[in-house]
Every structure is written in structure tokens, then in C-alpha cells.
Amino acid sequence: MATESSNFVQPAIPKFDGHYDHWSMLMENFLRSKEYWSLVENGIPAAAEGIEPTEAQQKAIADHKLKDLKVKNYLFQAIDRNIMETILNKETGKHIWDSMKQKYQGSIRVKRAQLQALRREFEVLQIKEGESVDEYFARTLTIANKMKIHGESMKQVVIIEKILRSMTSRFDYVVCSVEESNDLDNLTIDELQSSLLVHE
């Protein structure tokens, strides 16, 4: 007979795919679900200098070290060997995490520059001649999602207004009717896409 626990699906360890912000969010969530996140955040609590730890403290330190081994094991499975070989200090889970953050999160200045470039790209977006509605939506949403990852608060209405402004003249009639018949604040991107597809 199958036991209760065999029916419980273990969450998969998020593999690092080069997109640090997305991976760190998934990995943090994964480690929090295992109740190991405090070890990444604070490291292994050390015994006080020069004071002989009590038996309870020794047990607590041993327990933290064991948990940290599990954290390291998860990180070893999540991070590709080639990347892991570039991390010099693998003593604790916190060391590995901090090294990944330093390598891949990038400085605030770099992120700001990337966001500026994405804002420019978003501003000049136009549907191309011969491009389908689906293709244009995919292109627009890809840029909007990248902007979100870089810290921009992308409201749905901003994306909708951008799309309506950047359609070719053959969509003038449908753009006018969408603007007149809908409260743009409550219109979803999917509804707009559906209206434009019908016209297309």
C-alpha cells in the first residue's frame, strides 16, 4: 500500500539558468519552504569567544551545521559545475549564496543602465509592417517583463495604452472603438489582444 508521504510531490530544486533575479527568488522560496533560509541569511551562529559552550549550545551548533550541509547540497544541485568551480569559498551555504549574488546580480549602476535601455526600447516600440498581433504582443510583453525584473512597476494600463498608440493605421477603427467602449484601467491585456485579433 502506498504511504501518505509517497503521494506528496517534492518541489523541484530551481536550476540556475543565468537569470539571477528570477532564480534567487525561486531558490529563496524553496529554501524557506524547507525552513533553511535563516542559514543563508545569517550563516551558522558561532559559539561565543573564549566561553565553553554548554551541551545544549553544542547540540544547536551541530544541528545548524547539519542543516547547512543540506543547504549546500541543494545549491550544488541548483548551480552548474562550471559556475561552482569559480566559487572559491564553499564552506557554508551563505558563502556560496553571497558569491552568486556578487557575480550575477550586478551593481545598481548596471541595472539602472539596463532599465534605461529597456525604457527607450519600450518607448519606440511600434508594430512592424507585416507583423502579426500575436508577434507584436509577445515582443511588447517580453520588454515589459524585463523592465519589471529590473524594478520598474509596469502597470497593465501603461502596456495597453502603449499598444493602442503603436498600432498601424489599418487598426485605427478598432483602436477608437476599444478606447470608446472600454475603461482602459479595467481592460486586460488578453481582452485587448482578443479584440485586435478579431480585427486582424
URKA-V96777 format. One line per field, one symbol per residue. phi: phi as a letter, one per 20 degrees, with the letter a starting at -180 (. if undefined). A space follows every 10 residues. Layout:
BEGIN
phi: ???
END
This chain:
BEGIN
phi: .fegffeeef ffffefdnef gfffffffgf fffemdffff fdmefefffm dfffffffff ffffffffff gfgffffedg ggfgfeefdd fcgfffffff fffdfmfgff ffffffffff fffegbfefn efggffffff ffffffffge ofeefgffff fffffdefff egffffffff ecegfdfeff ffgfffffff
END
